[in-house]
Amino acid sequence: MAGWQCRNWTAVIHKNCRPVLQLVPIQALGRHVVRWSAASLVVVVPAGLMMFSAHPHEFINNRVFQIKLLLIVIAGLNAWLCFIPAYIDLLRPPAGLYLNPADFFICAYYLRDHQGAGMFRLMLKWVLIVSFTGPAAAVGRSDTEALWSSLRAGGYIVLMRHAQTEAGIGDPPGFKIGDCRMQRNLSAAGRRDAKRIGEAFRIHGIAVAAVLSSQWCRCLDTAMLAFGRAEPTPMLNSMFNDEDQAQQSKIKALYRFVARRENRGNLVMVTHAANIQALTGVSPASGELVVVLPDGTDKLKVIGRLHMPGT
């Protein structure tokens, strides 16, 4: 077909080469999509298998994962039975064809008029199904459910950053710990979020043995709104303006407390972003929970993170 000798889209468009406008976009774009899709499987499949091996029982018993796995199988069978020959043809470039990646913005416009666009749209649907319903897509939710399940068993430490506050950084100069009027406090949204966090614990059946809190009002309020109790604990007070010696003193006090802990139920510690980052290396969002376990006498191992929807 002579039209295949058109060297680029400018020539095709200016010469009104209609046969090529109908043929080139489907095959050229299709070749690139299929190649990138195949390459992505090299990353997605091993990653999915490793994640599955970490929590096999949770995955197998997870209804969402089962449905998504079924969709992958159906999509794969559909592609194999109906479109594999077409994909193979797409991978054979015609002699003399040249397209650069920028041309795909143009060729997408012409897909609407092509009689083979239906097949191409089905191919794209298969790519999207594999991308969004594969193991990696199920992992986020499965990991979250697995973390809730672990918390139900008890024995974990939950480091929780206080909920959202009024705008600002730190606290006003000269503030006093016992005077909430002189501190940066929870916003209305933060108070709602704190209650939502407590509700999530109740819905998932998570028992909490103790709730410790920084003496800052925003932490005490978060703990009270979420769990209905709070034990002010100086070692959880903000490290934001601390010198290194003061920061290390709080960290060591926390490690000593954790080492002496006899109650193996879940322990919630409501504190500040700077503290959680110093203890775990994680920079949490407002209201985010970082679940940890002791790792030796002077280290905490991060088990997972929980961020409530809406917080």
N, C-alpha and C positions, 0 to 999 in steps of 0.2 A: 504494500500500500504506500503510495508516494507520500501521503501525508505524514508518515512517520519520519521523514527526513527533516521536518521543521526542527530547528535547533534550539529554540527557546520560545517562551510565551509571547514575547514582543512580536516575533515574526508570525506566530499563530494568530494573534489578535488583529494585527494590522492587515494581514492578508485575508482575513475572514475565512480561514481554513477550517470550515465547519466539521468535516469528518474527524479532524484531529482534536477539535474541541470536545467532541463526543467520546473519543477513545483515550487520549493521553491522560486526562485527569484521573480516571478510574485506575488505570494500571500503574501510573507513576506514584500516585499517593498510596495506592494499595501496597506496592512493593515496600515502601518505607514503613508503613504501619505494621505490616506483617513482620518485618525484620526486627523492628523495635519491640514488638510484642513478644516475639520469640526470645529476644535478648533479656527482656524483663523477667521471664520465667526462670532464667538462670539465677536471679537474685531472689525472687519471690518464693519459689519452691523450697530451696534449702532453708531460707529464713522461716518459712511456715513449719517445716519439719522440726527444726530446732525448738521453736516455740511450743509446738505440739508435744514434743518429748519432755518439756519442762513441766507441763501440767496435763498429762494424758487423760487422767480420770475426769478432770473438770471439763476438758474439751469433749470427750465422748458423751458425757451426760448433759452437755449444753444444747438445748433445743435449737437455738439460733445457729450454732455451728453445724448442727446436723442438716438444717435446711439449706445453709449456704454450700455445704459440701455436696448436697444433692443437686443444687443448681449448677455447680461446676461440672459435675458428671453429665448432666443433661446438655449443657452448653458444649462440652467437648464432643459428645456423641453427635450432636447436631452439626457441628463443624466438620467432623470426620466424614459423616455420611453425605453431607450436602455440598460442602464448599472446599474440601481439601484439594480437589483437582483445580479449582479456580485459583486457590492460593499458590499452587505450584506454577501455574501459568503466569501469575503475577510476578513470580520471582525470576522469570526469564525476560530480561530487558530486550526490546527490539534494537536492532543495529541502528546506530546513528542518533538515538534518543539522548537528549541532554536536558536535565532539569536541576535547578538548585533549590535548596530548602525554602528560600523566600517565595518561590513560585507557588507553594501550596496555598498561600492566602488567596491567590487568584483562582487556582483550580477548584477550590471549594465552592466558588460561585456557580461553576458549570455543572456540578453534580446534580442539581435539581432537574436539569433537562435530559439527563442521560437515561436511556432505557435500562441500563445495568445498575442504576443507582440503588435499586431495591436490594440487590445482592450485596452491594458494598455496605449499605446501611446495616444489613444483617451481620456482616463481618465485623463492623464496628461495635455492634451490640455484644457480640461474643467477646471481643476484646475487653469491653467495659465490664461485662459480667465476671470474667476471670479476674480483672483487676480489683473490683470492689466487693466480690463475694468470696474471694479466696481466703486462705488461712490468715493472712496478715490482717484482713479486715475484721475477722472475728476475734483476733487476739486482744484488742483493746478492751472489748466488753468482757471477754472470757477472763482476762487478767483481773479486771475489776471485781467480777463475781468471785473469783478464786480468793482475792484479798478479803472480801467480806466473809467468805467461808472460813478463812484462817482466823479472822478476828472472833468469829463465833466460838472457836475452840479456846480462845483466851490465851493469856501469857504474853501479849505484845505491848509495846510502848507506842503511843500515838502522839507524835509531836504535831501540834496544831498551831498554825499562825492565826492570830486574832482576825475576826471578820473585817469587812471593809469599813474604813473610817471616813471622817470628814476630810476634805482636801487638805494636804499639807505633808510635811516631812518632819519626823521627830516631834518634839513638844516645844511649847513656848519657853523662852528663857525664864529661869527662876521657878519653874513648876514644882509642885510638891506631890509626892506619890499619893498621899492620902486625900488630896483635893482634886476631884474629877473636873471641877470647873476650870482648872488651870492646865488640863491635858487635852490632847487630841483624842476625841471619843468616837464611838461607833456612829456611823450615819444611819439613817432610817433603813436603807438597803442592807447595811451590815447587820442590823438587828434582825431583819427578816431572814437573812442568810444563816445567822447563828441558830435560829429556831429550826430552819430547814435541815441543818446538819444534825441536830438532836433528833429530829423526826426520822432521818435516814438511819441513824443507829437503832432506833426503836423498830422501824420497819424490818430491818435485817436481823433483828434479834441479838444485837451486840450488847453484852453485859459489860459494864464499866465498874471496876473495883474502886478506883480513886480518880479524882480530878484535881490536879495541881495547876496553879496559875501564877503567872507573873503578877506582881502587885499593881501593875498599871491598870487603870480603870477599863480600858478597852479589852484587855485580856480577861479580867474578872467578869465583865459584862458578857463577853462571848461565852465563857464557861457557864455562867448562870443561865443564860438564855438557851443554851444547847443541852446542858445536862442537869440544871437545877441545883448545882452545888459547885463550890470552888474553894480550894485551900490555898491562900496566898503563900507563895514560896519565893524567897529572895533569889535563889539560884536561877530562877527563870526570868528575872528582871532584864530589861533591855540591855544589850551589849552595844547598842548603836554608837554611843559616845564613850565607850570604855577604852581605857588604855589596855595594852596587851596583858599586863599583870592582872588587872581586874577581870578581864575576859577569861583568862586561864583559870582563875580562882573559881569562877562560876562553873566552868566546864568540869573541873576536877570534882567539885561538890556534887554535880549531877552524876558523874560516874560512880562516886562513892555511894550515893543514894541508890542507884540502880543495882550496884553489887550487893547491897544489904537487903534489898527488897525480898520479903518473904511471900507476900501475897502474889500468886501467879496469875491473877486475873489481869484484864486489860487496864493499863495505866494511861490516862490522858494527861498530857502536859500542854497547856495553852500558853504560848509565848510569842516571840517576835521573829520576824524574818531573819534578822542578823544572827540571832541565837541558833536557829535551825540550820542556817548556812554554815555557821562555825562548827556545829556538831556533825553535820552530814554531808556538806558540800552542795546541798540542794537549796535553790532559791525559790521558796514557795510563794504562790499567789495568796491573796487575802482569803482566809477561810480554808486553805488547803491543808490536808492532813498527810503527814509523812510517817508511815508505819515502819518501826525499826525493832531490832533485837540487839542485845549486848553482843559484841564480838571481842572477847577478851575483857580486860579490865579498863581499857582506856579507848574504846572505839565502839561506834554503833554501826550496825549493818542495816542498810536500807532494804526493806522487804518490798515496799511498793508505795504508791502515792494515790490519794483519793481527792478528787476535786468535785464537789457536789455541783450538779447542773444548776446554773443560775447564780452561783457564787463567784 
